[in-house]
Amino acid sequence: MMQLLIDWFAQAQGWLFQAVIEPVMYHAGFGDLLEDAFEGTEWFLIGICEIALIFLVLRPLEAAIPVHAFADRRARWNDFTYTFLHRIGLFPVLVFFTLDPLMDHMTAWLRLENVRPFNLENLVTDMHPLASFFVYFVVLDFFDYWYHRAQHGIGWWWGLHSLHHSQQDMNLWSDDRNHLLDDLLRDLYLALIALAIGVPPGQYVLLVSLSRILQSLQHANVRIHFGRIGERLLVSPRYHRLHHAAGIGHESRGTGSLGGCNFAVILPVWDLLFRTANFTPAFARTGVRDQVARTNADGTVVPGRDYGRGFWRQQWLGMKRMVEFARRRRAH
């Protein structure tokens, strides 16, 4: 069955490339980039499959066992825009076109110097493909954990990442609700790590796809947890929802300073090892503390921060927060 699905996917990729992508590339004068475009076609089709799977599985679950009713249904459609842009392969293709030629030149130079590039699989002889896939998955998730910690611990970076946390109606599309610059930085970071440890291109595609599907489940508006043991093996919607909880998941002890809990992207083991895990059995409300208006001691009311409703306004306000928080840091 699996081989049949792989064959169907390969046929669809070949048809789309020959019927649409290749003629367009030749017409635009990019015939020398056809090999790269073929890889981009694979990313595009995988993204379409992910979107279909997310909708067919998670949308019925959100309707059947929601955590809460949405206050703003438009917010879900706006998050879908982010998912569509990211899953159709825009960012991985950008990374491929910018990073891959550089790495090719570096690899060629190393070979000339008789330096053999590092490959994680070479540490164990005759490693089974499934075993190497699991090892790569764990290693990439470890580095993703620390990337996530940096997003919450560095002021200007939080200015960008806070867009992701500003969704008060978290839903199945919310995983990709990120600032474009933040997404690009993360894709570059993970691609560099993958190249550094020798992840084969075919496995990298599957690693990214599996991670994205699991993260879509984490963000869904579903009343699901994995039990006492399961919560410590895989990040569940309840566990990750606490990370998005206003005043808890992205702040230190509710004081407003940067920090938080439950930073693990897929495997909670990193939170357990580095003492950032919080297994409180609650489905908390999500958002950022400064979105809520507050009253000062003198009675004056400070309105909540505007994170924007539409895609482009959210992107613009994210850049403004990045600059604001960077200046605030220098002032201290």
C-alpha positions, -999 to +999 in steps of 0.1 A: +000+000+000+028+024+010+047+017-023+015+023-042+011+057-026+047+065-033+042+056-070+011+077-073+029+107-057+059+102-082+035+101-111+017+133-099+050+151-094+062+141-129+029+151-146+028+185-128+064+192-136+062+183-173+028+198-179+031+231-160+064+238-142+089+229-170+072+250-198+069+280-174+106+277-165+117+276-201+094+305-210+108+326-182+144+318-192+152+296-162+160+264-181+192+259-161+172+256-129+150+227-139+165+203-115+159+226-086+124+233-099+117+195-099+126+194-062+104+224-056+075+205-072+079+178-047+077+203-018+046+218-033+028+185-036+037+174-001+023+206+012-010+201-007-012+166+008-005+180+043-032+206+040-058+180+028-048+156+056-050+184+083-084+195+071-099+160+067-087+148+101-084+178+124-114+198+112-139+171+123-121+168+156-124+205+163-161+203+156-166+173+178-144+180+209-135+218+208-117+234+238-138+266+233-160+284+208-143+309+186-148+346+193-135+356+159-140+331+131-121+353+106-090+345+126-090+309+114-092+320+078-063+343+083-043+315+098-051+294+068-034+320+046-002+314+066-005+276+063-011+278+026+019+300+020+042+278+041+030+244+031+030+249-006+068+250-003+076+287-006+101+288+023+118+255+017+122+264-020+137+298-010+161+280+013+170+255-014+178+282-040+199+303-016+216+277+006+221+246-016+246+262-041+266+276-012+268+241+004+277+225-029+307+249-032+317+242+004+315+205-002+336+207-034+362+228-016+364+203+013+369+174-012+398+193-028+413+196+007+407+159+013+383+166+041+354+142+044+321+159+054+306+147+086+277+122+084+258+111+115+251+077+099+288+069+097+290+067+134+273+033+133+280+009+105+251-005+085+225+017+102+189+008+091+171+036+072+144+037+098+170+039+126+188+068+108+154+085+102+147+084+140+182+096+149+179+126+125+144+133+139+156+134+175+187+155+167+167+181+146+141+183+173+168+189+199+181+219+179+146+231+173+139+232+210+168+256+215+158+277+186+123+280+203+139+289+236+158+317+218+126+330+203+113+335+238+145+346+255+158+373+231+138+405+231+138+414+194+131+378+185+101+377+208+089+408+190+086+386+159+075+353+175+048+370+196+027+371+164+025+333+167+012+336+203-012+364+197-039+340+183-066+339+210-086+314+189-059+288+184-069+263+157-057+236+133-040+263+110-023+282+138+010+264+136+022+284+106+009+318+119+045+332+121+063+363+109+078+357+075+113+367+087+110+343+117+100+315+093+129+322+070+154+322+099+141+289+112+141+272+078+177+284+072+187+272+107+172+237+104+185+233+068+220+241+080+218+216+109+204+190+085+233+195+060+258+196+088+248+161+101+244+146+067+206+142+063+199+128+029+175+151+008+148+125+006+148+119+043+148+157+050+115+161+031+099+134+052+113+147+084+100+182+078+066+169+067+061+146+097+071+174+121+047+199+104+018+174+107+024+168+144+026+205+151-007+211+133-023+186+158-007+204+187-023+237+178-057+224+170-087+235+191-093+200+204-097+186+239-070+159+236-042+148+258-020+116+257-022+106+294+004+106+321+030+086+301+021+097+266+024+134+275+060+127+283+067+110+250+050+133+225+038+169+227+000+169+229-026+196+222-031+201+259+006+203+267+014+228+239-017+248+247-002+256+281+028+270+262+004+294+245-014+303+277-015+341+283+008+350+312+021+314+317+035+297+286+056+325+273+064+344+304+085+337+336+061+328+364+035+352+351+057+383+358+058+396+323+095+388+318+106+366+289+108+328+296+080+303+299+074+266+297+068+237+273+092+248+246+095+212+231+085+211+195+078+174+192+095+155+221+088+167+257+121+150+268+139+182+262+116+201+286+121+174+311+159+175+308+162+213+309+134+218+335+110+237+314+081+212+315+047+220+329+022+191+329-007+210+346-038+192+333-056+223+320-068+236+286-059+272+291-070+303+272-044+314+247-029+348+238-003+373+249-007+392+282-003+427+267-033+421+244-056+426+274-063+462+286-051+469+321-058+495+347-029+513+365-029+522+402-039+557+394-070+545+376-058+552+340-066+524+315-039+511+292-054+496+261-043+462+249-016+460+222-028+456+187-013+426+169-034+431+137-061+411+122-051+409+085-020+392+072+000+422+060-008+443+091+003+415+113+036+413+094+041+451+097+033+452+134+057+423+139+086+443+124+076+473+146+077+452+177+111+437+168+125+472+165+108+484+197+120+455+218+155+457+204+156+494+214+142+487+248+169+462+254+197+487+244+181+513+267+185+489+297 
